[in-house]
Amino acid sequence: MSSRRVLLVLAAVLTALPLAPASASAAVVWSDEFNGPAGGAPDQSKWSYEPGNGSNGWGNHELQAYTTRRENVSTNGAGQLVITARRENSGVQCWNGQPCQYTSGKLITKNTRTFTYGKIEARMKLPTGKGIWPAFWMLGTDIGQVGWPQCGEIDIMENIGSVPNTVHGTLHGPGYSGAGGIGATVQNGRPFHEEFHTFSVDWSPNRIVWSMDGRVYQTRTPADLGGRQWVFNHPFYMILNLAVGGDWPGSPDGSTQFPQQLLVDWVRVHQG
């Protein structure tokens, strides 16, 4: 979830996209259907929190402090995870030395389950508004040893709330990170905050395919990197978060309504 405007952008109209091929042998090896009670915590056998404001606002000058509170991350009793961004004094110091004036949530599987290859997907309903930045993404588990972007980053879905009809799928690695991330966008006829959509990657050795609602909009292989290193053939972990502000989306303004919510109906990993 890196701050950038993607340089390699291929806009696609959903109705013109091919259907992703189905794999009869693929089985669900991990999932969360978020069937907890209203106000319940996420399943701690599957997710852990990553609280605070991180280094330099998680590297992007973001304005939120992630918390472990149910007010920011909880199940809703209707089979959904709700990540809520709120405008409030967090009591946490932001990267700029001032108290963060927004709270939100970030969940990771780094401490519970990692994955190498498979179809990784989530059904989500996105928030909206200037400065709102939801994401479903992955980082290489070796980030603590080699750093970013050498660990690799796979952005399955990112959205800038001020552009409500467009989502981004992007790769980041050594020599193609930040503003040089290699990716594409897919556009929808209706804003993504109006209804649920399924975002996925089919990830295999030397090949990653992005889909929305079962329709492929992008395929990447080492041939797309111009001789730069492909760093995606090793374990990764999943991340769900809702950021506020940052270099890419900009800060909220008077038009941004709070609270904003990212609803996640389910997350599934298929392998086979």
C-alpha positions, 0 to 999 in steps of 0.5 A, a space after each residue: 500500500 505504497 504512496 504513488 500514482 501508478 505509472 503503468 496504468 491500464 484502465 479497463 471496463 468491467 463488462 469487456 473483461 474476460 472471465 477468470 478461468 475456474 480451477 476444479 482442483 482448487 480447495 479453500 485452505 483458509 477463510 474467514 467468514 466473519 460470523 462473530 457477534 455484533 461488536 465482536 473482535 476479529 478471530 485472533 487465530 487468524 488475524 492480529 492488529 498492527 496499531 499506531 502510526 508507524 514510521 513516517 505515517 506507515 511510510 506514506 505520511 498517513 494521518 490515522 492511528 490504528 487501534 485495537 478497539 472494537 470501535 475501529 475493528 469488529 464484526 457486525 453480527 451480519 457476517 461481516 468485518 467492519 473497519 471504521 475510520 473516525 475523526 477523533 483525537 487518538 492520543 497517539 503521536 503522528 509522524 508530524 509530532 502532533 496527536 493523530 486526529 483520526 483512528 482506524 484499523 489494520 489487520 494482518 496475518 503475519 503472526 498467524 498464517 502466511 501463504 505461497 501461491 493460490 487464489 486470494 480473494 475478498 468480497 468488500 464494500 468500500 468507503 468513500 470521500 477525499 483522503 480515504 484509502 482502503 486496501 487489501 494487500 500482501 507483503 513478503 514475510 522477509 520484510 524484517 530481513 531484507 526491507 521494503 520493497 525488496 520483500 515484495 508487495 502485492 496490492 490486490 485492491 486499493 481505492 482512493 475515496 475521491 475517485 469512487 469508481 476506480 480500484 488499483 492492483 499493483 506490484 512493488 519490488 526493487 526498482 519498481 516501487 512507490 510512483 514506479 509501481 507496476 499495475 493497472 486500474 479497473 473501473 466500475 459503472 457505479 461507485 464502489 461504496 454502493 455495493 459489494 465486489 470481489 477482488 482477487 489475485 491468482 498467484 502462481 510461480 512467475 505469474 499474478 492475475 488480478 480479477 474483479 467479480 471474476 473478470 480478469 483485468 491484469 496479468 503480470 510476469 517477470 517479462 513486465 519488469 524490464 530485467 528487474 527482479 521478480 520478488 514474488 515466489 516466496 511466502 507473503 501475508 495478508 493485510 486489511 486496512 483503512 487509512 486516512 490521508 497520506 501522500 497519494 489520497 491527500 488529506 480529508 477536507 470539509 466534504 469528507 464525512 466520518 465515520 467511514 467504514 470498510 465492510 468485508 464479507 469474507 476473505 478466502 484462500 484457494 490452493 490446489 
